[in-house]
Amino acid sequence: MTTVTDTTTIPTAAATATTTTTATTTARVEVECADGRWVRVCALADLVPGRGVAAMLPDGRQVALFLDRSGRTHAVGNRDPFTGAYVLSRGLLGSTGNSGRPFVASPLLKQRFDLASGRCLDDEEQSVPVYATRVR
């Protein structure tokens, strides 16, 4: 798990292993905290489409960060509300029917959470927090 403090960039193996300077390798993914601050979480090049990473925000909350196959970033709370485990970053990405709305399926009990709203697609009484993301 990546721990983020304020707006300090977290060095990663992928970021230090390459010397190529392109928009893709220098772009950073930021997540908006509850207090409105934006924090750098990782390099865009560190994200693999369809796979998630976990990060800890300065307030101690964990987020699951994803890059979908269309190149959009998403962040939701990493805690699975059904089990209490911090595992959503290990979930599988998919999309719903004709709308193509992206979701993450929990790796434990397989409930699906809409990445735009945080709403559980399998139990409307459950949801996870959603965080705004941006690439700079």
GROMACS elastic network, one bead per residue, 0.5 to 0.9 nm:
[ bonds ]
;  ai    aj funct       b0    kb
    1    53     6  0.73351   500
    1    54     6  0.51821   500
    1    55     6  0.54671   500
    1    56     6  0.72066   500
    1    62     6  0.89883   500
    2    10     6  0.76657   500
    2    41     6  0.75285   500
    2    42     6  0.83222   500
    2    53     6  0.82268   500
    2    54     6  0.63939   500
    2    56     6  0.61116   500
    2    57     6  0.89306   500
    3    10     6  0.79696   500
    3    41     6  0.81396   500
    3    54     6  0.88469   500
    3    55     6  0.57278   500
    3    57     6  0.67350   500
    3    58     6  0.78923   500
    3    60     6  0.89066   500
    4     7     6  0.74419   500
    4     8     6  0.70261   500
    4     9     6  0.78259   500
    4    10     6  0.70294   500
    4    39     6  0.72052   500
    4    40     6  0.71792   500
    4    41     6  0.62778   500
    4    55     6  0.69299   500
    4    56     6  0.57804   500
    4    57     6  0.54396   500
    4    58     6  0.60336   500
    5     8     6  0.60280   500
    5     9     6  0.85476   500
    5    10     6  0.88196   500
    5    39     6  0.76923   500
    5    40     6  0.86575   500
    5    56     6  0.85458   500
    5    57     6  0.70179   500
    5    58     6  0.52657   500
    6     9     6  0.89824   500
    6    37     6  0.83875   500
    6    38     6  0.82318   500
    6    39     6  0.59241   500
    6    40     6  0.79648   500
    6    57     6  0.81823   500
    6    58     6  0.61570   500
    7    30     6  0.88231   500
    7    37     6  0.87293   500
    7    38     6  0.71794   500
    7    40     6  0.54635   500
    7    41     6  0.84392   500
    8    39     6  0.75253   500
    8    40     6  0.65457   500
    8    41     6  0.85812   500
    9    28     6  0.83342   500
    9    39     6  0.84977   500
    9    40     6  0.57691   500
    9    41     6  0.70062   500
    9    42     6  0.70342   500
    9    43     6  0.84659   500
   10    40     6  0.76371   500
   10    41     6  0.68661   500
   10    42     6  0.62845   500
   10    43     6  0.83709   500
   11    14     6  0.84763   500
   11    15     6  0.65193   500
   11    16     6  0.70912   500
   11    42     6  0.79722   500
   11    43     6  0.86424   500
   12    15     6  0.51602   500
   12    16     6  0.62773   500
   12    17     6  0.84750   500
   12    42     6  0.79071   500
   12    43     6  0.82182   500
   12    46     6  0.79478   500
   13    16     6  0.52815   500
   13    17     6  0.58653   500
   13    18     6  0.88552   500
   13    46     6  0.88886   500
   14    17     6  0.52237   500
   14    18     6  0.67759   500
   14    43     6  0.86490   500
   14    45     6  0.76036   500
   14    46     6  0.63328   500
   15    18     6  0.60661   500
   15    19     6  0.82498   500
   15    25     6  0.72940   500
   15    26     6  0.83976   500
   15    43     6  0.71194   500
   15    45     6  0.77000   500
   15    46     6  0.74566   500
   16    19     6  0.73723   500
   18    21     6  0.83966   500
   18    25     6  0.83858   500
   19    25     6  0.89504   500
   20    25     6  0.71940   500
   20    26     6  0.89261   500
   21    24     6  0.81467   500
   21    25     6  0.62481   500
   21    26     6  0.65116   500
   22    25     6  0.53985   500
   22    26     6  0.61388   500
   22    27     6  0.82920   500
   23    26     6  0.53207   500
   23    27     6  0.56481   500
   24    27     6  0.54022   500
   24    28     6  0.86181   500
   24    43     6  0.83840   500
   24    44     6  0.65104   500
   24    45     6  0.60587   500
   25    28     6  0.82292   500
   25    43     6  0.68663   500
   25    44     6  0.67684   500
   25    45     6  0.53245   500
   25    46     6  0.84824   500
   26    43     6  0.67663   500
   26    44     6  0.76245   500
   26    45     6  0.79036   500
   26   136     6  0.84909   500
   27    42     6  0.88469   500
   27    43     6  0.58708   500
   27    44     6  0.55409   500
   27    45     6  0.75400   500
   27   135     6  0.62327   500
   27   136     6  0.53426   500
   28    40     6  0.65248   500
   28    41     6  0.73477   500
   28    42     6  0.57955   500
   28    44     6  0.52933   500
   28    45     6  0.82541   500
   28   134     6  0.82661   500
   28   135     6  0.55279   500
   28   136     6  0.53771   500
   29    39     6  0.84266   500
   29    40     6  0.58758   500
   29    41     6  0.57756   500
   29    42     6  0.55398   500
   29    43     6  0.58451   500
   29    44     6  0.56514   500
   29    73     6  0.79587   500
   29   133     6  0.69006   500
   29   134     6  0.58201   500
   29   136     6  0.66041   500
   30    38     6  0.59763   500
   30    39     6  0.51965   500
   30    41     6  0.55119   500
   30    42     6  0.74649   500
   30    43     6  0.89866   500
   30   132     6  0.84166   500
   30   133     6  0.55560   500
   30   134     6  0.53182   500
   30   135     6  0.62057   500
   30   136     6  0.75651   500
   31    37     6  0.83198   500
   31    38     6  0.54896   500
   31    39     6  0.55060   500
   31    40     6  0.66066   500
   31    41     6  0.68159   500
   31    57     6  0.84967   500
   31    63     6  0.88952   500
   31    65     6  0.88305   500
   31    74     6  0.89947   500
   31    75     6  0.73590   500
   31   131     6  0.64538   500
   31   132     6  0.58339   500
   31   134     6  0.66668   500
   32    35     6  0.80015   500
   32    36     6  0.59114   500
   32    37     6  0.56671   500
   32    39     6  0.64725   500
   32   131     6  0.60811   500
   32   132     6  0.53898   500
   32   133     6  0.63024   500
   32   134     6  0.83494   500
   33    36     6  0.53591   500
   33    37     6  0.53700   500
   33    38     6  0.60974   500
   33    39     6  0.72839   500
   33    57     6  0.71975   500
   33    58     6  0.81640   500
   33    59     6  0.80652   500
   33   131     6  0.72688   500
   33   132     6  0.82809   500
   34    37     6  0.74568   500
   34    59     6  0.85780   500
   34   131     6  0.82872   500
   35    38     6  0.89229   500
   38   133     6  0.85337   500
   38   134     6  0.88359   500
   39    57     6  0.76183   500
   39    58     6  0.83155   500
   40    43     6  0.82754   500
   41    55     6  0.67591   500
   41    56     6  0.85174   500
   41    57     6  0.83536   500
   41    65     6  0.87960   500
   42    45     6  0.82704   500
   42    46     6  0.66297   500
   42    47     6  0.80747   500
   42    55     6  0.87717   500
   43    46     6  0.52968   500
   43    47     6  0.73991   500
   43   135     6  0.88687   500
   44    47     6  0.56377   500
   44    48     6  0.87346   500
   44    67     6  0.85252   500
   44    73     6  0.89022   500
   44   135     6  0.73524   500
   45    48     6  0.76159   500
   47    50     6  0.87563   500
   47    51     6  0.73083   500
   47    52     6  0.73034   500
   47    53     6  0.75015   500
   47    65     6  0.84435   500
   47    66     6  0.71159   500
   47    67     6  0.61856   500
   48    51     6  0.55380   500
   48    52     6  0.74870   500
   48    66     6  0.79775   500
   48    67     6  0.64632   500
   48    68     6  0.83718   500
   48    69     6  0.88819   500
   49    52     6  0.81779   500
   49    66     6  0.72932   500
   49    68     6  0.50925   500
   49    69     6  0.51656   500
   49    70     6  0.82243   500
   49    71     6  0.73078   500
   49    93     6  0.89750   500
   50    66     6  0.69492   500
   50    67     6  0.62102   500
   50    68     6  0.53709   500
   50    69     6  0.62253   500
   50    92     6  0.70190   500
   50    93     6  0.54485   500
   50    94     6  0.79670   500
   51    65     6  0.85941   500
   51    66     6  0.62002   500
   51    67     6  0.70166   500
   51    68     6  0.80124   500
   51    89     6  0.76230   500
   51    90     6  0.72642   500
   51    91     6  0.75877   500
   51    92     6  0.69237   500
   51    93     6  0.70468   500
   52    64     6  0.62821   500
   52    65     6  0.54290   500
   52    67     6  0.72664   500
   52    88     6  0.79825   500
   52    90     6  0.59597   500
   52    91     6  0.71720   500
   52    92     6  0.82116   500
   52    93     6  0.84977   500
   53    63     6  0.82885   500
   53    64     6  0.57118   500
   53    65     6  0.52936   500
   53    66     6  0.67219   500
   53    88     6  0.89421   500
   53    89     6  0.51899   500
   53    90     6  0.72818   500
   54    62     6  0.67845   500
   54    63     6  0.57138   500
   54    65     6  0.62085   500
   54    78     6  0.69490   500
   54    86     6  0.88007   500
   54    87     6  0.83954   500
   54    88     6  0.83075   500
   54    89     6  0.54523   500
   54    90     6  0.82974   500
   55    61     6  0.84090   500
   55    62     6  0.56397   500
   55    63     6  0.53912   500
   55    64     6  0.65773   500
   55    65     6  0.74557   500
   55    78     6  0.85157   500
   55    89     6  0.89795   500
   56    59     6  0.80067   500
   56    60     6  0.59035   500
   56    61     6  0.56656   500
   56    63     6  0.63100   500
   57    60     6  0.54006   500
   57    61     6  0.53797   500
   57    62     6  0.61723   500
   57    63     6  0.73876   500
   58    61     6  0.73939   500
   59    62     6  0.89320   500
   61    77     6  0.76387   500
   61    78     6  0.83977   500
   62    76     6  0.86347   500
   62    77     6  0.60182   500
   62    78     6  0.54467   500
   62    79     6  0.74118   500
   62    86     6  0.77381   500
   63    75     6  0.61591   500
   63    76     6  0.55017   500
   63    79     6  0.80065   500
   63    86     6  0.89492   500
   63    88     6  0.85335   500
   63    89     6  0.76930   500
   63   129     6  0.87969   500
   63   130     6  0.87012   500
   63   131     6  0.80546   500
   64    74     6  0.81373   500
   64    75     6  0.54608   500
   64    76     6  0.53625   500
   64    77     6  0.58516   500
   64    79     6  0.85258   500
   64    86     6  0.89227   500
   64    87     6  0.82191   500
   64    88     6  0.61393   500
   64    90     6  0.82847   500
   65    73     6  0.71335   500
   65    74     6  0.57207   500
   65    76     6  0.67802   500
   65    77     6  0.87673   500
   65    78     6  0.84853   500
   65    89     6  0.66212   500
   65   133     6  0.88656   500
   66    72     6  0.81362   500
   66    73     6  0.55307   500
   66    74     6  0.51385   500
   66    75     6  0.63146   500
   66    76     6  0.87187   500
   66    89     6  0.76564   500
   66    93     6  0.84138   500
   66   104     6  0.89578   500
   66   115     6  0.89674   500
   67    70     6  0.79847   500
   67    71     6  0.59335   500
   67    72     6  0.55906   500
   67    74     6  0.64624   500
   68    71     6  0.54359   500
   68    72     6  0.55072   500
   68    73     6  0.64276   500
   68    74     6  0.77517   500
   68    93     6  0.74993   500
   68    94     6  0.87087   500
   68   102     6  0.75840   500
   69    72     6  0.74942   500
   73   132     6  0.89986   500
   73   133     6  0.64429   500
   73   134     6  0.73820   500
   73   135     6  0.80834   500
   74   115     6  0.63214   500
   74   116     6  0.74689   500
   74   130     6  0.81480   500
   74   131     6  0.74769   500
   74   132     6  0.72970   500
   74   133     6  0.62634   500
   74   134     6  0.89047   500
   75    78     6  0.86292   500
   75   115     6  0.71900   500
   75   116     6  0.86513   500
   75   129     6  0.86120   500
   75   130     6  0.60121   500
   75   131     6  0.51831   500
   75   132     6  0.67519   500
   75   133     6  0.66323   500
   76    79     6  0.87853   500
   76    88     6  0.83170   500
   76    89     6  0.87640   500
   76   113     6  0.89389   500
   76   115     6  0.66951   500
   76   116     6  0.85583   500
   76   117     6  0.89411   500
   76   118     6  0.67426   500
   76   128     6  0.64502   500
   76   129     6  0.54934   500
   76   131     6  0.57168   500
   76   132     6  0.87429   500
   77    80     6  0.80299   500
   77    86     6  0.85020   500
   77    88     6  0.76658   500
   77    89     6  0.88153   500
   77   118     6  0.83962   500
   77   128     6  0.56074   500
   77   129     6  0.50994   500
   77   130     6  0.64134   500
   77   131     6  0.77513   500
   78    85     6  0.82352   500
   78    86     6  0.51470   500
   78    87     6  0.59105   500
   78    89     6  0.60147   500
   78   128     6  0.80452   500
   78   129     6  0.87312   500
   79    82     6  0.87614   500
   79    83     6  0.82469   500
   79    84     6  0.59317   500
   79    85     6  0.55684   500
   79    87     6  0.61832   500
   79    88     6  0.63225   500
   79    89     6  0.88710   500
   79   128     6  0.75214   500
   80    83     6  0.57507   500
   80    84     6  0.53284   500
   80    85     6  0.55499   500
   80    86     6  0.60728   500
   80    87     6  0.64323   500
   80    88     6  0.61339   500
   80   106     6  0.69253   500
   80   108     6  0.85923   500
   80   111     6  0.88954   500
   80   127     6  0.89374   500
   80   128     6  0.75900   500
   81    84     6  0.52921   500
   81    85     6  0.77173   500
   81   126     6  0.70130   500
   81   127     6  0.73173   500
   81   128     6  0.71633   500
   82    85     6  0.82175   500
   82   109     6  0.79213   500
   82   111     6  0.84261   500
   82   126     6  0.81845   500
   83    86     6  0.86965   500
   83   108     6  0.79976   500
   83   109     6  0.82168   500
   84    87     6  0.87939   500
   85    88     6  0.83207   500
   85   108     6  0.88171   500
   86    89     6  0.78797   500
   87    90     6  0.55074   500
   87    91     6  0.70417   500
   87   106     6  0.71057   500
   87   107     6  0.69910   500
   87   108     6  0.79367   500
   88    91     6  0.50321   500
   88    92     6  0.84807   500
   88   104     6  0.72406   500
   88   105     6  0.74736   500
   88   106     6  0.53993   500
   88   107     6  0.68822   500
   88   108     6  0.88237   500
   89    92     6  0.84676   500
   89   104     6  0.84364   500
   89   106     6  0.83884   500
   89   107     6  0.87960   500
   90   105     6  0.89162   500
   90   106     6  0.74628   500
   90   107     6  0.62576   500
   91   104     6  0.57725   500
   91   105     6  0.52090   500
   91   108     6  0.82847   500
   91   110     6  0.82105   500
   92   103     6  0.82351   500
   92   104     6  0.54450   500
   92   105     6  0.51968   500
   92   106     6  0.70188   500
   92   107     6  0.69675   500
   92   110     6  0.87882   500
   93   102     6  0.69155   500
   93   103     6  0.56893   500
   93   105     6  0.63984   500
   93   112     6  0.89776   500
   94   100     6  0.84990   500
   94   101     6  0.82477   500
   94   102     6  0.56522   500
   94   103     6  0.53977   500
   94   104     6  0.63302   500
   94   105     6  0.75913   500
   94   112     6  0.88205   500
   95    98     6  0.87106   500
   95    99     6  0.79162   500
   95   101     6  0.50730   500
   95   103     6  0.56618   500
   95   104     6  0.84084   500
   95   114     6  0.87079   500
   96    99     6  0.60980   500
   96   101     6  0.53191   500
   96   102     6  0.65809   500
   96   103     6  0.73854   500
   96   114     6  0.89021   500
   97   100     6  0.58472   500
   97   101     6  0.79142   500
   98   101     6  0.83674   500
   99   102     6  0.89693   500
  101   114     6  0.71248   500
  101   115     6  0.78200   500
  101   116     6  0.78683   500
  102   113     6  0.85891   500
  102   114     6  0.61752   500
  102   115     6  0.58111   500
  102   116     6  0.75455   500
  103   112     6  0.60699   500
  103   113     6  0.52064   500
  103   115     6  0.50171   500
  103   116     6  0.80719   500
  103   118     6  0.86262   500
  103   121     6  0.86016   500
  104   107     6  0.89433   500
  104   110     6  0.88174   500
  104   111     6  0.82436   500
  104   112     6  0.55006   500
  104   113     6  0.53371   500
  104   114     6  0.67159   500
  104   115     6  0.67386   500
  105   108     6  0.85806   500
  105   109     6  0.82816   500
  105   110     6  0.50519   500
  105   111     6  0.53902   500
  105   113     6  0.63291   500
  105   114     6  0.89915   500
  106   109     6  0.60458   500
  106   111     6  0.54888   500
  106   112     6  0.63690   500
  106   113     6  0.78919   500
  107   110     6  0.56756   500
  107   111     6  0.83787   500
  108   111     6  0.82402   500
  111   120     6  0.69242   500
  111   121     6  0.72487   500
  111   122     6  0.59413   500
  111   123     6  0.80041   500
  112   119     6  0.84255   500
  112   120     6  0.56958   500
  112   121     6  0.54355   500
  112   122     6  0.63320   500
  112   123     6  0.88966   500
  113   116     6  0.88146   500
  113   117     6  0.81342   500
  113   118     6  0.55624   500
  113   119     6  0.55394   500
  113   121     6  0.58402   500
  113   122     6  0.81135   500
  113   126     6  0.89753   500
  113   127     6  0.70479   500
  113   128     6  0.73950   500
  114   117     6  0.55965   500
  114   119     6  0.54103   500
  114   120     6  0.63591   500
  114   121     6  0.67278   500
  114   127     6  0.86304   500
  114   128     6  0.88939   500
  115   118     6  0.55136   500
  115   119     6  0.79966   500
  115   130     6  0.72139   500
  116   119     6  0.82715   500
  116   130     6  0.69632   500
  116   131     6  0.89288   500
  117   120     6  0.87841   500
  117   127     6  0.82388   500
  117   128     6  0.82852   500
  117   129     6  0.79929   500
  117   130     6  0.64215   500
  118   126     6  0.87052   500
  118   127     6  0.51973   500
  118   129     6  0.57342   500
  118   130     6  0.55944   500
  119   122     6  0.88476   500
  119   123     6  0.83421   500
  119   124     6  0.67190   500
  119   125     6  0.82505   500
  119   126     6  0.65433   500
  119   128     6  0.65748   500
  119   129     6  0.86328   500
  120   123     6  0.54677   500
  120   124     6  0.56713   500
  120   125     6  0.75064   500
  120   126     6  0.55080   500
  120   127     6  0.51039   500
  120   128     6  0.76544   500
  121   124     6  0.64537   500
  121   126     6  0.87376   500
  121   127     6  0.88097   500
  122   126     6  0.86036   500
  123   126     6  0.58443   500
  123   127     6  0.84309   500
  124   127     6  0.75033   500
